[in-house]
Amino acid sequence: MYDLIIRAARLCDEQVVDIALQDGRIAAIGHVQGRARRERNLAGRFYLSAGWIDSHVHCYPKSPIYHDEADTIGVAHGVTTVVDAGSTGADHIDDFYRLTRTATTQVYALINIARTGIVTQNELADMTQIDGEAVQQAVTRLPDFIVGLKARISSSVVGKNGVQPLIKAKAIQQESGGLPLMVHIGNNPPDLDQIVDLLTTGDIITHCFNGKPNRILTPQGELKVAVKQAIARGVRLDVGHGSASFSFEVARTAIAQGILPDTISSDIYCRNRMAGPVHSLAHVMSKFFSVGMTLPQVIDCVTVRAAAGLHLQRKGQLKVGYDADLTVFSVNQAIRPFIDSEGEQVAGDKHLIPLAAVVAGEWFATEEGAAHEFGL
């Protein structure tokens, strides 16, 4: 007997299937025979995907600048896994890990190369804050929690140090087993060309569609040569929307040229969740319908591609044996305004509404799902 069978779930390719879950894993997909302790029937009306992964959040509740609660930005909005992007460094990563053990949402971390993490806006202005040995020791202590490194390489963060913190980050990366390195880009100096020239296969550029002068596009709207070469080397693009790092114009121009993000992430924390322009991962995902992406493309960016980019095992795909992390959602056709980080407003006509998060086989209804007639 299965633990849970979800009947008549609609996939992004419009197939309708049953999915059986057992012992926290996906046990069967297709037309599932047999019984379960619990069943949910989506009646072919609601979508189901692998659990949504937000690969850039800030959820260390003790952070003085960017903080939130994992479940508030996670299961409450249909997100099964969140990855904190550098809120903590070696000084506080153990405390962060301890706090996450009580969360329903699955939480991972990118460790900031600065010991302090983000307790000020300029954590990399002092090179003595970068302690490679402390990072390595933390990775050794918490190998199932720390899934990568984070370096914020923009003028307000690095001060007069230019790309020197990034050069150090690349050395730490090699010494730490080649973990993925997420690099925040923003205002220059250093110039974007200097940054991307140092990046290698598997590194992640976050805030890839920001509208600042140091953006990925030339003034003529073409992809900068250095960025094109980096993508060809296997460098990945992450959205990292945030309060000041997403431009509809840049995203629209890039996507029209076939420059799609590898991952769509929110860069969410309490302030931009409550006041916008982020609100939730679903809200950020929905914006990409307005700039030319399809439902399967959008969902791939928060499932299979997100899991691959951060080497999250058994996540991101609907496959037998994979973790029973699922998101149930609907697609609402209605005109609602979207606002980017530059203040541009777009009338969006398609919106993702998360109804439930299934984490390790356990069903958690969102507020919208709890109110639904099918008990979602």
C-alpha positions, -999 to +999 in steps of 0.1 A: +000+000+000+013+034-010+015+064+014-002+088-010-015+086-046-022+118-064-047+110-091-052+128-125-024+153-122-018+175-152+019+178-162+034+208-180+033+189-213-005+184-207-002+147-199-025+135-171-010+109-148-012+094-114+018+096-090+023+073-061+045+082-032+061+058-006+086+064+021+094+099+010+102+089-026+083+087-059+072+051-062+052+050-095+041+074-123+014+067-149-018+048-144-012+037-109-030+006-097-034-002-060-044+016-029-029+042-006-034+054+029-044+088+014-055+099-021-058+134-037-076+137-070-067+167-091-093+157-117-070+167-146-076+203-138-045+212-118-009+211-127+018+191-109+055+194-113+086+184-094+089+205-063+099+241-070+134+251-060+142+287-053+180+288-058+185+324-044+168+334-012+178+350+021+163+332+051+188+334+080+164+350+105+192+366+125+207+385+095+205+422+103+199+432+066+183+404+046+162+379+065+131+359+065+116+325+076+122+295+054+086+282+056+072+317+050+090+319+016+089+281+010+060+257+016+036+286+022+040+295-015+044+260-030+082+260-028+097+228-015+134+237-014+152+270-008+188+278-011+201+307+009+226+327-011+253+339+012+235+353+041+260+335+064+297+329+062+318+306+083+311+325+115+273+318+115+267+289+091+265+264+120+238+284+137+219+288+105+221+250+099+207+244+134+178+267+128+168+252+095+164+217+111+129+227+124+117+240+090+093+220+068+108+235+037+141+219+027+169+245+032+204+245+018+231+272+018+257+289-004+283+300+021+295+335+018+333+337+012+334+365+039+334+351+074+307+375+085+283+368+057+260+398+050+260+418+082+270+449+063+266+459+026+304+458+020+315+424+034+343+421+007+358+456+011+381+441+037+401+412+022+410+399+057+373+388+060+379+362+033+391+330+051+395+301+027+404+277+055+373+286+075+351+279+044+368+245+038+362+235+075+325+245+073+321+225+041+337+195+058+314+199+088+282+205+068+286+187+034+248+180+031+239+216+038+265+238+020+259+232-017+281+261-030+299+294-025+287+330-028+306+361-037+290+395-042+311+413-068+298+448-072+312+482-062+292+486-030+303+452-017+340+450-028+349+487-023+383+493-039+392+456-042+379+451-077+380+415-088+405+404-061+377+389-039+366+369-069+401+356-076+402+345-040+368+329-043+379+309-073+409+296-053+386+287-024+364+269-048+392+247-060+403+240-024+367+231-015+361+204-041+348+225-070+315+235-054+293+258-076+302+295-072+273+320-074+286+355-083+264+385-077+268+412-104+257+448-100+272+483-103+308+487-115+336+487-108+346+460-114+333+459-150+313+428-160+338+418-186+365+415-158+341+394-137+329+369-163+364+364-177+373+347-144+343+324-144+344+287-154+320+259-162+293+256-136+297+290-121+265+310-118+259+347-126+230+359-105+210+391-112+216+382-149+188+405-161+195+435-140+190+470-156+221+486-142+248+501-165+270+470-158+244+447-174+249+417-197+238+437-228+256+464-247+239+498-252+228+485-286+210+456-269+234+429-279+249+403-256+283+414-245+311+393-261+326+383-227+292+370-215+286+351-247+320+334-243+313+326-206+279+310-215+297+289-241+321+278-214+292+266-193+286+295-170+250+296-159+225+326-157+203+330-126+176+356-123+179+366-087+151+392-091+154+410-057+145+446-050+169+461-075+181+435-099+155+426-126+146+446-157+117+437-180+135+455-208+168+435-204+149+402-199+127+408-229+156+418-252+178+389-241+151+362-243+141+375-278+177+366-288+174+331-272+193+341-241+172+323-215+180+320-178+191+287-165+173+293-133+146+316-121+150+327-085+135+353-063+163+368-041+134+371-016+135+384+019+109+399+042+109+434+028+106+426-009+082+398-001+058+421+017+063+454-002+073+439-036+084+438-062+092+401-055+063+388-033+070+351-040+088+328-063+055+321-082+051+358-087+086+361-102+080+330-123+048+345-137+066+376-149+085+354-175+053+347-194+053+384-202+088+383-217+084+353-240+089+321-220+065+291-220+051+272-191+075+242-196+105+266-199+096+284-167+090+252-147+123+237-159+140+268-144+128+260-109+130+222-111+154+202-133+178+231-141+178+244-105+187+209-092+214+204-118+230+237-112+235+231-075+240+194-077+209+186-056+206+148-058+172+131-065+154+165-069+139+184-097+125+156-118+094+134-117+112+101-117+107+069-098+132+069-069+135+107-067+124+126-036+087+130-032+089+168-035+061+181-056+043+214-063+006+215-073-005+247-090-029+263-114-024+288-142-048+317-138-057+337-169-064+372-158-049+407-162-028+417-133+001+442-130+037+432-127+064+456-117+101+451-122+130+465-101+132+495-124+096+506-119+084+494-153+048+480-151+036+452-174+000+439-176+005+402-172-023+379-184-010+346-170-003+339-133+009+308-114-011+300-083+006+275-060-019+252-043+002+228-024+037+217-016+045+181-011+078+177+009+092+142+014+057+128+007+038+151+031+011+174+017+011+211+028-017+233+013-010+269+006-035+295+016-050+294-019-050+256-019-067+253+015-096+273+003-101+252-029-131+230-034-110+199-039-094+203-005-061+214-020 
